Amino acid sequence: MRCKGIVKENVVLLEEGVHLCDGARVTVTMEQVEEITSGELAERKALVTKMKAFGERLAGRQINLGDLVVEGRGELEDRA
């Protein structure tokens, strides 16, 4: 049986719905964590900031999906 989880305070928390019998012997294999450069981290933070600002602009508005596509396209064309 294979199951996934995360480690929190040196305890493995299994995905929801996974149940193991008390006393079951297990082997834990850690997945390789991808290292993120400081530049990539800065890019991600900038993207999150843009996403939050976009969400705030839309808060409380009824938006047509087509309008969003046109607006996004306009922003991309402005960058080109």
Backbone hydrogen bonds in HBPLUS format (Angstrom, degrees):
<---DONOR---> <-ACCEPTOR-->    atom                        ^
c    i                          cat <-CA-CA->   ^        H-A-AA   ^      H-
h    n   atom  resd res      DA  || num        DHA   H-A  angle D-A-AA Bond
n    s   type  num  typ     dist DA aas  dist angle  dist       angle   num
A0015-GLU N   A0004-LYS O   2.86 MM  11  5.89 151.2  1.95 161.4 152.0     1
A0006-ILE N   A0013-LEU O   2.89 MM   7  5.31 148.4  1.99 143.6 148.2     2
A0013-LEU N   A0006-ILE O   2.67 MM   7  5.31 171.7  1.67 172.3 171.2     3
A0008-LYS N   A0011-VAL O   2.86 MM   3  5.33 163.9  1.89 151.6 153.6     4
A0011-VAL N   A0008-LYS O   3.07 MM   3  5.33 148.0  2.18 106.9 116.3     5
A0018-VAL N   A0015-GLU O   3.22 MM   3  5.95 159.8  2.26 141.8 142.2     6
A0024-ALA N   A0021-CYS O   3.05 MM   3  5.50 154.1  2.12 138.6 137.0     7
A0041-LEU N   A0037-THR O   2.96 MM   4  6.23 158.4  2.01 151.8 158.1     8
A0042-ALA N   A0038-SER O   2.98 MM   4  6.14 154.4  2.05 141.1 147.7     9
A0043-GLU N   A0039-GLY O   2.98 MM   4  6.25 153.0  2.06 145.2 152.5    10
A0044-ARG N   A0040-GLU O   2.93 MM   4  6.19 157.9  1.97 149.3 155.1    11
A0045-LYS N   A0041-LEU O   2.94 MM   4  6.19 159.8  1.98 150.6 156.0    12
A0046-ALA N   A0042-ALA O   2.96 MM   4  6.15 155.5  2.02 146.0 152.7    13
A0047-LEU N   A0043-GLU O   2.93 MM   4  6.18 153.6  2.01 146.8 154.1    14
A0048-VAL N   A0044-ARG O   2.92 MM   4  6.19 157.2  1.97 150.7 156.6    15
A0049-THR N   A0045-LYS O   3.01 MM   4  6.23 155.8  2.07 145.7 152.1    16
A0050-LYS N   A0046-ALA O   3.01 MM   4  6.31 154.8  2.07 146.2 152.6    17
A0051-MET N   A0047-LEU O   2.87 MM   4  6.13 156.0  1.93 149.9 156.8    18
A0052-LYS N   A0048-VAL O   2.90 MM   4  6.14 157.9  1.95 151.5 156.8    19
A0053-ALA N   A0049-THR O   3.01 MM   4  6.22 160.7  2.05 147.3 152.6    20
A0054-PHE N   A0050-LYS O   2.92 MM   4  6.11 155.7  1.98 147.3 154.1    21
A0055-GLY N   A0051-MET O   2.93 MM   4  6.15 158.2  1.98 146.7 152.6    22
A0056-GLU N   A0052-LYS O   2.90 MM   4  6.17 151.9  1.98 148.6 156.3    23
A0057-ARG N   A0053-ALA O   3.00 MM   4  6.29 147.3  2.11 143.5 152.2    24
A0058-LEU N   A0054-PHE O   3.16 MM   4  6.47 140.4  2.32 142.5 152.8    25
A0058-LEU N   A0055-GLY O   3.17 MM   3  5.15 126.2  2.48  92.7 106.3    26
A0059-ALA N   A0055-GLY O   3.00 MM   4  6.10 122.7  2.34 140.1 155.0    27
A0061-ARG N   A0058-LEU O   3.00 MM   3  5.48 160.6  2.04 142.2 140.3    28
A0067-ASP N   A0064-ASN O   2.92 MM   3  5.27 123.9  2.24 106.8 121.1    29
A0068-LEU N   A0064-ASN O   3.20 MM   4  6.67 150.0  2.29 149.6 158.4    30
A0068-LEU N   A0065-LEU O   3.07 MM   3  5.09 116.8  2.48  95.1 110.4    31
A0069-VAL N   A0065-LEU O   3.04 MM   4  6.40 154.4  2.11 151.6 158.4    32
A0070-VAL N   A0066-GLY O   3.01 MM   4  6.27 162.0  2.04 150.1 154.5    33
A0071-GLU N   A0067-ASP O   2.87 MM   4  6.06 159.4  1.91 149.0 155.0    34
A0072-GLY N   A0068-LEU O   2.84 MM   4  6.01 163.8  1.86 150.5 155.0    35
A0073-ARG N   A0069-VAL O   2.87 MM   4  6.03 155.5  1.93 147.5 154.8    36
A0074-GLY N   A0070-VAL O   2.94 MM   4  6.15 155.6  2.00 146.0 152.5    37
A0075-GLU N   A0071-GLU O   3.05 MM   4  6.39 154.0  2.12 147.9 154.3    38
A0076-LEU N   A0072-GLY O   3.01 MM   4  6.30 154.0  2.08 146.6 153.6    39
A0077-GLU N   A0073-ARG O   2.85 MM   4  6.13 157.1  1.91 153.2 159.8    40
A0078-ASP N   A0074-GLY O   2.94 MM   4  6.14 147.1  2.05 144.1 153.0    41
A0079-ARG N   A0075-GLU O   3.24 MM   4  6.50 141.0  2.40 138.5 147.5    42
A0079-ARG N   A0076-LEU O   3.18 MM   3  5.22 126.7  2.48  94.1 107.3    43
A0080-ALA N   A0076-LEU O   3.24 MM   4  6.51 137.6  2.43 141.0 151.8    44
A0080-ALA N   A0077-GLU O   3.23 MM   3  5.14 129.7  2.50  93.0 105.9    45
